Amino acid sequence: MNSHLKEINETYLEHMHFAQKCGWRMVIAGLACVIHSIIPNIFASTASNALRILNQEIIDRRNKDKA
């Protein structure tokens, strides 16, 4: 466990906060996908937008550690 935290240069609480935030956002995006599959006129881009934003946040966090 500690090797992963050292690798990403985060404390346990920092990592837990970010991972939980990511997880809940993915759950919500997934629910939007399920609802969209039933009613195509709603949540047309909710999940893809959420994933795009999440991906950029992860990239930014990686780059922050390299700077």
N, C-alpha and C positions, 0 to 999 in steps of 0.2 A: 504494500500500500504506500509506504513512504517513498519508494522509488518513483512511483507515478507522480506524486505530489512534488517531489524535487524536480522531476523532469519538466513539469509544467510551471514550476515556480509559484505554487499557490499553497496557502495553508489549508488545513482540513475544512475549516468553515467557509473559506472563499470558494473552494471546490464544491462543497456541498450546496452552497447557495446557487452557484451558476448551473450545476448539474440539475438541481431541482427546478430551476427556472426553465431550463431547456426542456426538461421532461414534461412539465405541465403545458408548455406551449405546444409541444408535439401532440399531447393528448387532445388539447383543444382543437388543433388543426386537423387531427384525425377525426374527431367528432364532426367537424365542419365537412370533411370529405364524405362521411357516411350520410349526413343530411343532404348534401349536394347530390349524392347518387340517387336519392329518392325524389328530391325536388330540384331538378337541374337549374332552375332560375335563381336559386339563392346560393350564396357562398361560392360563386363561380371561381373566384381567385383567392379566397381566404387562405386555404392551405398552402398553395404555391407561394403566395406572398410571405406567409409566416416562415416557411422553410428557407426562402431566399434571404430574409432578414437574419434568421438564426445562423445560416451558413456564413454570412458576412461577419456576424459577431464572433463566431468561432475563428475565422481567418484573422480578424483584427486582434483577438486575444493571443493567437500564436505569434503574430508579427510584433506585438508589444513586447514579448519576451525576447525576441531577437534584436530589438533596437537597443 
